[in-house]
Amino acid sequence: MPLVGKVGRKRIRARIAMGVLYGLLSVGALTTLYPFLVMVSTGFKGVTDQNDNRLVPKFWSDLGELQAKYRDDKYAGDLAQLASTSLGGQAPEADVRAYEKLLMELPLHEWTAGFRQAPTQVTGRLNIRYQSWLRERYPTIDALNQAYIEENVGFQTVAPPAELFDRAFWKPRPGKKWDDWLVFKAQLPVEFRLPLRKNKRWQDYVRGVAQNQFDQVPADWKGAAKTFDQLVAPDSTKRLTDAKVDQFYAGFEKSLSQGIVEDEWRKRGSGDLPILAMETRHVEAQAGALKREFSTRNYRYVLDFVLLNGRALWNTLIFCALAVLLQLIVNPLAAYALSRYPMKSTGKILLFLLATMAFPAEVAMIPSFLLLRDLGLLNTFAALVLPAAASGYMIFLLKGFFDSLPQELYESGAMDGARERTMLWKIALPLSKPVLGYLALMAFMASYGAFMYAFLVAQDQRMWTLMVWIYQLQQGAPMSVTMAALTLAAIPTLLVFFLAQRVILRGIVLPGER
């Protein structure tokens, strides 16, 4: 029965009171919804913008922000590389096309692949492209491992080989993997190609000589430069008068057997290399595709991570199913027995059951672990479901509901010769469907979200649930990937909540009305 009748609702005071009440409830709902939306939004971002707390990622509407994100991804967050390549932004279209043609003609050992995985990230565009190419080349991960003599657990863990052409004495490790890499590298589009530039090599060399202190750089080396990234490599004729410059050129020539990209560019264009102009042109032309790639990268990585550890899905599914089934068996039986066969100590039993709610679940974890260890049940589904098979609150709730059922139903059943088992199955349980549905939902959410206890009693990786794997992912992943993982993990509980709202409401309201 409603607290305010239909007639009373028409009064102004009642309408104002209800308006204030619904307003407060709406504000409370928004305060709950806002953190979730921030979590979803953060999953669309990356390391450059994951801390801005914006509900709508800025790069969705700001082309400048998209370009900054693109460049950070291209150079793997290397600040020195970003500063050194910020040149040629005003180059004409003809120079951009000539520069792109030059990049496509460079020998493979005179440029390195961009978009590698940054130290602060867990994947990158190059990794994704390379792994997709390997899937087409090798039917299974076992075939790849046999060819490369590696022990990858999935294509998601295969990393591109390192390229350290800027080191004078570095040589690639010969073998099938490097041969395949050269085939893959030759197919990369122009945006992936980062040429080995003399000026960049000189800037890195001077950083090392001056120990990253610009005021320690000799004046004749500085020229008009104010920072390391503005330094210009001296002409090779200076090698005759400066031993350190001579040392630089000696190492540079050992790593490059062909021409230098700056020298080659002077034959084709004018001014600085149009690197920034080329990147700006590409971002403008591919803005939509870049937005989609950046927005979905974290979610695609999490899905790959889950599929790589696919046993976690089965473990979670079995764990939830067993937990729901066991609680729907143990709790109703215990509550029915207390309701149908009351004893003098029934009140004390109920008090004991309710007393279990006074202690946090963490208090019982260590005793449960020791008991399960002594029984030899660790790293089994029994260890996961048995300690939570009985719930004091649910037994108390079900007993109250069973007590409220008309006794005439049981008397009629007894007169017709029905056994107690039949009355439980045909009378009590069908009438208790709303409460049992609520019990099943609570059991599902508790088992699905269990992390600490599941990790404690099932430390074998083959028994880890989805939540344990997500926790492991958080240890080395940036916040944006973590938020994407939590968002995907929340989808099952959200679906259950939206699809079972009526069951939840009836399970809460009906026992109170009884």
C-alpha positions as CSV (number, residue, x, y, z in Angstrom):
1,M,0.0,0.0,0.0
2,P,1.5,3.4,-0.9
3,L,2.3,5.9,1.8
4,V,0.6,8.7,0.0
5,G,-2.8,7.9,-1.6
6,K,-4.0,9.1,-5.0
7,V,-6.0,11.9,-3.5
8,G,-3.2,13.1,-1.3
9,R,-0.8,13.2,-4.3
10,K,-2.8,16.0,-5.8
11,R,-2.1,18.4,-3.0
12,I,0.5,21.0,-3.6
13,R,2.4,20.2,-0.5
14,A,2.6,16.5,-1.5
15,R,3.7,17.4,-5.0
16,I,6.4,19.6,-3.6
17,A,7.6,17.0,-1.2
18,M,7.7,14.3,-3.9
19,G,9.5,16.7,-6.3
20,V,12.2,17.3,-3.6
21,L,12.4,13.6,-2.9
22,Y,12.8,12.7,-6.5
23,G,15.3,15.5,-7.0
24,L,17.5,14.2,-4.2
25,L,17.3,10.7,-5.6
26,S,18.3,12.0,-9.0
27,V,21.2,13.9,-7.6
28,G,22.3,10.8,-5.7
29,A,22.0,8.7,-8.9
30,L,24.2,11.2,-10.8
31,T,26.8,11.1,-8.1
32,T,26.9,7.4,-8.5
33,L,26.8,7.5,-12.3
34,Y,29.5,10.2,-12.7
35,P,32.5,8.0,-11.5
36,F,31.4,5.2,-13.7
37,L,31.2,7.5,-16.8
38,V,34.7,8.8,-15.9
39,M,35.9,5.2,-15.8
40,V,34.4,4.4,-19.2
41,S,35.8,7.6,-20.7
42,T,39.3,7.0,-19.3
43,G,39.3,3.6,-21.1
44,F,39.1,5.5,-24.4
45,K,42.2,7.6,-23.5
46,G,46.0,6.9,-23.2
47,V,48.9,7.9,-21.1
48,T,48.9,11.4,-22.4
49,D,45.4,12.3,-21.3
50,Q,44.2,9.6,-18.8
51,N,44.4,12.0,-15.9
52,D,42.3,14.9,-17.2
53,N,39.0,13.6,-15.8
54,R,37.1,14.8,-18.8
55,L,33.9,12.8,-19.6
56,V,34.5,13.4,-23.4
57,P,38.1,12.8,-24.5
58,K,39.5,16.0,-25.9
59,F,41.1,14.4,-28.9
60,W,37.6,13.5,-30.2
61,S,37.0,17.2,-31.1
62,D,40.4,18.9,-30.9
63,L,42.6,18.2,-34.0
64,G,45.7,19.6,-32.2
65,E,45.2,17.3,-29.3
66,L,44.8,14.4,-31.7
67,Q,48.1,15.3,-33.4
68,A,49.9,15.5,-30.1
69,K,48.5,12.1,-29.2
70,Y,49.5,10.7,-32.6
71,R,53.1,12.0,-32.3
72,D,53.5,10.7,-28.7
73,D,52.4,7.3,-29.9
74,K,54.6,7.4,-33.0
75,Y,57.8,8.2,-31.0
76,A,56.8,6.0,-28.0
77,G,56.8,9.0,-25.6
78,D,60.4,9.8,-26.2
79,L,60.6,13.5,-25.3
80,A,64.0,14.0,-27.0
81,Q,62.7,12.4,-30.2
82,L,59.5,14.5,-30.1
83,A,61.5,17.7,-29.7
84,S,64.0,16.8,-32.4
85,T,61.3,16.0,-35.0
86,S,59.3,19.2,-34.5
87,L,60.6,20.8,-37.7
88,G,59.5,21.5,-41.2
89,G,55.9,22.3,-40.1
90,Q,55.4,25.0,-42.8
91,A,56.8,22.9,-45.7
92,P,54.7,23.0,-49.0
93,E,52.7,20.1,-50.3
94,A,55.3,19.3,-52.9
95,D,58.1,18.9,-50.3
96,V,55.9,16.6,-48.3
97,R,55.3,14.3,-51.2
98,A,59.0,14.4,-52.1
99,Y,59.9,13.5,-48.5
100,E,57.4,10.6,-48.5
101,K,58.9,9.3,-51.7
102,L,62.4,9.5,-50.1
103,L,61.3,7.5,-47.1
104,M,59.9,4.8,-49.2
105,E,63.2,4.5,-51.1
106,L,65.5,4.4,-48.1
107,P,67.2,1.0,-47.4
108,L,65.8,-1.0,-44.5
109,H,68.8,-0.4,-42.3
110,E,68.6,3.4,-42.7
111,W,65.2,3.8,-40.9
112,T,63.5,2.2,-37.9
113,A,59.9,1.4,-37.4
114,G,57.8,3.8,-35.4
115,F,54.8,3.3,-33.1
116,R,56.6,0.9,-30.9
117,Q,55.4,0.1,-27.4
118,A,56.4,2.8,-25.0
119,P,57.8,2.0,-21.6
120,T,54.5,3.3,-20.0
121,Q,52.3,1.2,-22.3
122,V,51.4,-2.4,-22.7
123,T,50.9,-2.4,-26.5
124,G,51.4,-0.2,-29.6
125,R,50.3,0.1,-33.2
126,L,53.4,-1.6,-34.4
127,N,52.9,-4.5,-32.1
128,I,49.2,-4.9,-33.1
129,R,50.1,-4.8,-36.8
130,Y,53.0,-7.1,-36.5
131,Q,51.0,-9.7,-34.5
132,S,48.2,-9.6,-37.0
133,W,50.7,-10.2,-39.8
134,L,52.2,-13.2,-37.9
135,R,48.7,-14.7,-37.5
136,E,48.3,-14.8,-41.3
137,R,51.8,-16.2,-41.7
138,Y,51.7,-19.0,-39.1
139,P,48.6,-21.2,-38.4
140,T,49.3,-21.6,-34.7
141,I,51.5,-20.1,-32.0
142,D,53.2,-23.5,-31.7
143,A,54.3,-23.2,-35.3
144,L,55.7,-19.7,-34.7
145,N,57.5,-20.8,-31.5
146,Q,59.1,-23.7,-33.4
147,A,60.3,-21.4,-36.2
148,Y,61.6,-18.7,-33.9
149,I,62.8,-21.0,-31.1
150,E,60.7,-19.0,-28.5
151,E,58.1,-19.9,-25.9
152,N,55.3,-17.4,-26.5
153,V,52.0,-18.3,-24.9
154,G,50.0,-16.5,-27.6
155,F,50.4,-14.1,-30.6
156,Q,49.6,-11.3,-28.2
157,T,53.0,-11.7,-26.4
158,V,55.2,-11.7,-29.6
159,A,57.2,-8.5,-29.7
160,P,58.9,-7.0,-32.8
161,P,62.7,-7.4,-32.7
162,A,64.8,-4.5,-31.6
163,E,66.4,-2.1,-34.1
164,L,69.5,-0.3,-32.8
165,F,71.0,0.9,-36.0
166,D,72.2,4.1,-34.3
167,R,74.7,2.1,-32.3
168,A,78.0,1.6,-34.2
169,F,78.7,-2.0,-33.3
170,W,75.1,-3.3,-33.1
171,K,74.2,-6.2,-35.3
172,P,70.8,-7.9,-35.6
173,R,70.5,-11.5,-34.4
174,P,70.3,-13.6,-37.6
175,G,67.6,-16.2,-37.9
176,K,64.0,-16.8,-39.1
177,K,62.5,-14.1,-36.9
178,W,64.8,-11.3,-38.3
179,D,64.2,-12.5,-41.9
180,D,60.5,-12.4,-41.3
181,W,60.8,-9.0,-39.7
182,L,62.6,-7.6,-42.8
183,V,59.7,-8.9,-45.0
184,F,57.2,-7.3,-42.7
185,K,59.2,-4.1,-42.3
186,A,59.4,-3.6,-46.1
187,Q,55.6,-3.5,-46.3
188,L,55.2,-0.8,-43.6
189,P,53.6,2.5,-44.9
190,V,55.4,5.7,-44.9
191,E,54.0,7.0,-41.5
192,F,55.8,4.1,-39.7
193,R,59.3,5.0,-41.2
194,L,61.6,6.9,-38.9
195,P,64.8,7.8,-40.8
196,L,68.2,7.7,-39.0
197,R,69.1,11.4,-39.0
198,K,72.5,12.8,-38.6
199,N,71.3,15.8,-36.5
200,K,69.4,13.5,-34.1
201,R,72.5,11.3,-33.7
202,W,74.6,14.4,-33.1
203,Q,72.2,15.6,-30.4
204,D,72.2,12.3,-28.6
205,Y,76.0,12.2,-28.9
206,V,76.4,15.7,-27.4
207,R,74.0,14.8,-24.6
208,G,76.3,12.0,-23.6
209,V,79.4,14.0,-23.8
210,A,77.9,16.9,-21.8
211,Q,76.2,14.6,-19.4
212,N,72.8,16.1,-20.3
213,Q,74.0,19.6,-19.2
214,F,73.6,22.0,-22.1
215,D,75.8,24.6,-20.4
216,Q,78.6,22.1,-20.6
217,V,78.4,21.9,-24.4
218,P,81.4,23.7,-26.1
219,A,80.5,27.1,-27.6
220,D,81.6,26.1,-31.1
221,W,79.3,23.1,-31.0
222,K,76.3,25.1,-29.9
223,G,76.2,27.6,-32.7
224,A,72.8,29.3,-32.4
225,A,71.1,26.4,-30.6
226,K,69.5,27.0,-27.2
227,T,68.6,23.4,-26.4
228,F,69.9,20.0,-27.4
229,D,67.2,19.4,-29.9
230,Q,68.2,22.5,-31.8
231,L,71.8,21.4,-32.3
232,V,73.0,20.9,-35.9
233,A,75.7,18.4,-36.8
234,P,78.9,20.1,-37.8
235,D,80.3,19.6,-41.3
236,S,82.5,16.5,-41.7
237,T,85.6,18.8,-42.4
238,K,85.6,19.7,-38.7
239,R,86.7,16.1,-38.0
240,L,90.3,17.2,-38.7
241,T,90.4,19.6,-35.7
242,D,88.1,18.0,-33.1
243,A,88.8,14.5,-31.8
244,K,85.3,14.0,-30.3
245,V,83.6,15.1,-33.5
246,D,85.9,12.7,-35.4
247,Q,84.8,10.0,-33.0
248,F,81.2,10.7,-33.6
249,Y,81.6,10.5,-37.4
250,A,83.6,7.3,-37.1
251,G,80.7,5.6,-35.2
252,F,78.1,7.1,-37.5
253,E,79.7,5.8,-40.7
254,K,80.0,2.3,-39.1
255,S,76.3,2.1,-38.6
256,L,75.3,3.6,-42.0
257,S,76.7,2.2,-45.3
258,Q,74.5,4.3,-47.5
259,G,73.9,8.1,-47.8
260,I,72.6,10.3,-45.0
261,V,68.9,11.3,-45.2
262,E,69.6,15.0,-44.6
263,D,72.2,15.0,-47.5
264,E,69.8,13.2,-49.7
265,W,67.0,15.6,-48.9
266,R,69.1,18.6,-50.0
267,K,69.1,17.1,-53.5
268,R,65.3,16.8,-53.6
269,G,63.9,19.6,-51.5
270,S,64.7,22.8,-49.5
271,G,64.9,23.7,-45.9
272,D,64.5,21.2,-43.0
273,L,63.0,17.8,-43.4
274,P,59.2,18.3,-43.6
275,I,58.5,15.8,-40.8
276,L,55.9,17.8,-38.9
277,A,54.2,18.9,-42.1
278,M,53.9,15.2,-43.2
279,E,52.5,14.2,-39.8
280,T,50.0,17.1,-39.8
281,R,48.8,16.2,-43.2
282,H,48.4,12.5,-42.3
283,V,46.4,13.4,-39.1
284,E,44.1,15.6,-41.0
285,A,43.5,13.0,-43.7
286,Q,43.0,10.1,-41.3
287,A,41.4,11.8,-38.3
288,G,38.4,9.5,-38.1
289,A,40.4,6.3,-38.3
290,L,42.9,7.6,-35.7
291,K,40.2,8.5,-33.3
292,R,38.6,5.0,-33.6
293,E,42.0,3.3,-33.2
294,F,43.0,5.4,-30.1
295,S,39.5,5.0,-28.6
296,T,39.3,1.2,-29.0
297,R,42.9,0.2,-28.4
298,N,42.7,-0.3,-24.7
299,Y,39.5,-2.3,-24.9
300,R,40.8,-4.5,-27.7
301,Y,44.0,-5.1,-25.7
302,V,41.9,-6.2,-22.6
303,L,39.8,-8.5,-24.7
304,D,43.0,-10.0,-26.2
305,F,44.4,-10.3,-22.6
306,V,41.2,-12.2,-21.5
307,L,41.3,-14.5,-24.5
308,L,45.0,-15.2,-23.9
309,N,44.0,-16.2,-20.4
310,G,40.8,-17.9,-21.5
311,R,40.7,-20.3,-18.7
312,A,39.8,-17.4,-16.4
313,L,36.4,-17.1,-18.2
314,W,35.6,-20.8,-17.6
315,N,36.8,-20.6,-14.0
316,T,34.6,-17.6,-13.4
317,L,31.6,-19.1,-15.1
318,I,32.0,-22.4,-13.1
319,F,32.6,-20.6,-9.9
320,C,29.5,-18.4,-10.3
321,A,27.3,-21.3,-11.3
322,L,28.4,-23.5,-8.4
323,A,28.1,-20.6,-5.9
324,V,24.5,-19.8,-7.0
325,L,23.5,-23.5,-7.1
326,L,24.9,-24.3,-3.7
327,Q,23.4,-21.3,-2.0
328,L,20.0,-22.1,-3.6
329,I,20.3,-25.5,-2.0
330,V,21.8,-24.9,1.4
331,N,20.1,-21.7,2.5
332,P,16.4,-22.7,1.6
333,L,16.9,-26.1,3.2
334,A,18.2,-24.6,6.4
335,A,15.5,-21.9,6.5
336,Y,12.7,-24.3,5.8
337,A,13.9,-26.6,8.6
338,L,14.0,-23.8,11.1
339,S,10.5,-22.6,10.0
340,R,8.7,-25.9,9.9
341,Y,10.4,-27.5,12.9
342,P,10.9,-24.7,15.5
343,M,12.9,-25.6,18.6
344,K,13.5,-23.8,21.9
345,S,16.9,-22.8,20.6
346,T,15.6,-21.4,17.3
347,G,16.0,-17.8,18.5
348,K,19.6,-18.4,19.6
349,I,20.3,-20.1,16.2
350,L,19.0,-17.1,14.4
351,L,20.9,-14.7,16.6
352,F,24.1,-16.7,15.9
353,L,23.4,-16.5,12.2
354,L,22.9,-12.8,12.3
355,A,26.0,-12.4,14.4
356,T,28.1,-13.6,11.5
357,M,27.2,-10.3,9.8
358,A,28.9,-8.3,12.5
359,F,32.4,-9.3,11.3
360,P,34.0,-8.4,8.0
361,A,34.5,-11.2,5.6
362,E,38.3,-10.6,5.8
363,V,38.3,-11.8,9.4
364,A,37.4,-15.3,8.3
365,M,39.8,-15.6,5.4
366,I,42.8,-16.8,7.3
367,P,40.9,-19.5,9.3
368,S,39.2,-20.6,6.2
369,F,42.5,-20.8,4.3
370,L,44.0,-22.9,7.1
371,L,41.0,-25.2,7.3
372,L,40.9,-25.7,3.5
373,R,44.7,-26.4,3.5
374,D,44.3,-29.1,6.2
375,L,41.5,-30.6,4.2
376,G,43.6,-30.5,1.0
377,L,41.1,-28.5,-0.9
378,L,43.2,-25.5,-1.9
379,N,43.2,-24.7,-5.6
380,T,39.9,-26.3,-6.2
381,F,36.4,-25.1,-6.9
382,A,35.3,-26.6,-3.5
383,A,37.6,-24.1,-1.8
384,L,35.9,-21.3,-3.6
385,V,32.3,-22.2,-3.0
386,L,32.1,-24.2,0.2
387,P,32.9,-21.4,2.8
388,A,30.2,-19.2,1.3
389,A,27.6,-21.9,0.8
390,A,25.5,-20.8,3.8
391,S,24.6,-17.2,4.5
392,G,23.2,-16.2,7.9
393,Y,21.4,-13.2,6.4
394,M,19.8,-15.2,3.7
395,I,18.7,-18.0,6.0
396,F,17.1,-15.4,8.3
397,L,15.4,-13.8,5.4
398,L,14.1,-17.0,4.0
399,K,12.9,-18.3,7.4
400,G,10.8,-15.1,7.8
401,F,9.3,-15.6,4.4
402,F,8.5,-19.3,5.0
403,D,6.9,-18.3,8.4
404,S,4.6,-15.9,6.6
405,L,3.2,-18.5,4.3
406,P,-0.3,-19.7,5.3
407,Q,-0.1,-22.8,7.4
408,E,-3.3,-24.0,5.8
409,L,-1.3,-24.8,2.7
410,Y,0.9,-27.3,4.6
411,E,-2.1,-28.8,6.4
412,S,-3.9,-29.4,3.1
413,G,-0.8,-31.0,1.7
414,A,-0.4,-33.2,4.8
415,M,-4.1,-34.3,4.5
416,D,-3.5,-35.2,0.8
417,G,-0.6,-37.4,1.9
418,A,2.2,-35.2,0.7
419,R,5.6,-35.7,2.2
420,E,7.6,-32.8,3.6
421,R,9.9,-33.0,0.6
422,T,6.9,-32.6,-1.7
423,M,5.6,-29.6,0.2
424,L,8.9,-27.9,0.1
425,W,9.2,-28.5,-3.6
426,K,5.6,-27.8,-4.6
427,I,4.4,-25.2,-2.1
428,A,7.2,-23.3,-0.3
429,L,9.8,-22.9,-3.1
430,P,7.3,-21.8,-5.9
431,L,5.8,-19.2,-3.6
432,S,9.4,-18.0,-2.7
433,K,10.6,-17.3,-6.2
434,P,11.1,-13.6,-5.7
435,V,13.2,-14.1,-2.6
436,L,15.1,-17.0,-4.3
437,G,15.8,-14.8,-7.3
438,Y,17.2,-12.1,-5.1
439,L,19.3,-14.7,-3.3
440,A,20.6,-16.0,-6.7
441,L,21.5,-12.5,-7.8
442,M,23.3,-11.7,-4.6
443,A,25.2,-15.0,-4.8
444,F,26.2,-14.2,-8.4
445,M,27.5,-10.7,-7.7
446,A,29.4,-11.9,-4.6
447,S,31.2,-14.7,-6.5
448,Y,31.7,-12.7,-9.7
449,G,33.4,-9.8,-7.8
450,A,35.4,-12.0,-5.5
451,F,39.1,-11.2,-5.7
452,M,41.0,-11.3,-2.5
453,Y,39.5,-14.6,-1.2
454,A,39.7,-16.2,-4.7
455,F,43.3,-15.3,-4.9
456,L,44.0,-16.6,-1.4
457,V,42.6,-20.1,-1.7
458,A,43.3,-20.6,-5.4
459,Q,46.9,-19.3,-6.0
460,D,47.5,-21.7,-9.0
461,Q,47.2,-19.6,-12.2
462,R,45.1,-22.4,-13.7
463,M,42.4,-21.6,-11.1
464,W,42.5,-17.8,-11.2
465,T,39.2,-16.1,-11.9
466,L,38.7,-13.1,-14.1
467,M,39.0,-10.6,-11.3
468,V,42.4,-12.1,-10.2
469,W,43.7,-11.7,-13.8
470,I,42.4,-8.1,-14.0
471,Y,44.3,-7.4,-10.8
472,Q,47.5,-8.9,-12.3
473,L,46.9,-6.7,-15.4
474,Q,46.7,-3.6,-13.2
475,Q,50.2,-4.2,-11.8
476,G,51.9,-3.2,-15.1
477,A,49.3,-1.5,-17.2
478,P,48.6,2.3,-17.3
479,M,45.5,3.6,-15.7
480,S,43.6,3.9,-19.0
481,V,44.0,0.1,-19.7
482,T,43.0,-0.6,-16.1
483,M,39.8,1.5,-16.5
484,A,39.0,-0.3,-19.8
485,A,39.4,-3.7,-18.0
486,L,37.2,-2.6,-15.1
487,T,34.5,-1.3,-17.6
488,L,34.4,-4.6,-19.5
489,A,34.3,-6.5,-16.2
490,A,31.4,-4.5,-15.0
491,I,29.2,-5.3,-18.1
492,P,27.9,-8.7,-16.8
493,T,26.8,-7.2,-13.5
494,L,25.2,-4.3,-15.2
495,L,23.3,-6.6,-17.6
496,V,22.1,-8.7,-14.6
497,F,21.0,-5.6,-12.8
498,F,19.1,-4.1,-15.7
499,L,17.4,-7.4,-16.7
500,A,16.5,-8.4,-13.1
501,Q,15.4,-5.2,-11.6
502,R,11.9,-6.5,-10.9
503,V,13.3,-9.6,-9.3
504,I,15.5,-7.5,-7.1
505,L,12.7,-5.2,-6.1
506,R,10.3,-8.0,-5.3
507,G,12.9,-9.9,-3.3
508,I,13.5,-6.8,-1.1
509,V,9.9,-5.5,-0.8
510,L,7.9,-8.8,-0.4
511,P,9.7,-10.0,2.8
512,G,9.2,-6.6,4.4
513,E,5.5,-6.7,3.5
514,R,5.1,-10.2,5.0
